[in-house]
Amino acid sequence: MVTAGSKALGGARFTLVNVLPGVLLASTVLVTARSGAYGPGPASFGDIIPDTDDPTVGGAVVLLFALFVAGVLIQPFQVALVQYLEGYWGDSALGRSAGAVATELHRRRLRTAFVEQDVFPPPPSTTTLAQVAAYSRAAARAERGRVRAAAILHRYPAKFDRLMPTMLGNVLRNAEDAAGDRYKLDAMTLYPRMYSSISKPLADAMSRQLDVITLTASMCVSFALGTLATTPVLLRLDLWSLVPLVTVLLAVLSYRGGVRAATSHGVLFATTFDLHRFDALRAMHYRLPDTFDEEQRLNGALTAFLQNKVTPDRTGLNHPYDHSIYQQPAALPPPTPDDRPRNEDVSAFGDGPGADKPSNTTPESGASGEPPLLPGPAR
């Protein structure tokens, strides 16, 4: 029953993603409160762990159960939590204003990176030691700037109008654009229709990365709330004043970990389109293109049609379907007695009676002895 209930709630994923952030937040506040750090008096680590006869032990059990229930309740909101850290802040006036300001900061950072990638110091006018040394230092600084600019450009979408208010949102948006733009596809439009064809190892790897993104996002919010809850401890000006500083550092590290996980997810997301984009075309019974240019034209028309922007007759998709691409390979006929190997023709070491005999050279197999090609789906 416990195993079935765990699977119903998400198994190990539920334990980590749902319960761990809440436990960390509650533990931070509980440890700070029990130590007496919120009060003006001295705080002690010895007061954190209650005695066995302390009535708060029962309260701790109730707290653990409450954390489990809270994990169940917040599970449907985790997608919204990740989207909030991506920069989807709603349509309110405050959300739009904050999003516009944050997006503008990223736009300026991106433009600065575009400039830095083309910065080269002028060569020295003379060959004196001082000018050569100054040129070498300037060239080294410019090289570091170009490397930094390339790393920044790699994280952002190629189009300015696709920028998001947060770095996590920009990394994920760049993953969406990079996966489909080179094939003239809208990734988020085709991906639901391609998901069933993704290989299991690739799907499992993407699922693990999404779990990491969700976990780091939840921990980032948890540590941020812990920082707000322990901010009054800063007034003590003692060792306990480091608690909110540690939590804000952990929040930043969690967010950076989420950004790194999103970068890895982007590589896997692009790989799904590299390997499985034709599977979606097969599933919809479209004729597979012969060239890359033909593929781009078909993908552009298909994207416009699936987004309900145009009708099929205006996209070039109004042509007969190719249902033969979904035909299964024909079954091989059962072997006849003449095709079965005889005992005297079989030798495990190649020195038996049949070792010097030529291999099967029937017209179906060819003179080289290779087996005939199996009939497969039409291409």
Secondary structure, DSSP 8 states (H G I E B T S, - for coil): -HHHHHHHHTTHHIIIIIIHHHHHHHHHHHHHHHTTTTSSS---GGGTS--TT-THHHHHHHHHHHHHHHHHHHGGGHHHHHHHHHT---SSHHHHHHHHHHHHHHHHHHHHHHHHTT------SS--HHHHHHHHHHHHHHHHHHHHHHHHHHHS-SSGGG--SSHHHHHHHHHHHHHHHTTT--HHHHHHHHGGGS-HHHHHHHHHHHHHHHHHHHHHHHHHHHHHHTGGGGGG-SGGGHHHHHHHHHHHHHHHHHHHHHHHHHHHHHHHHHHHHHHHHHHTT----SSHHHHHHHHHHHHHHHTTSS-HHHHT--S---GGGG----------TTTS--GGG--SSS-STTTTS-----TTT-TT-----------
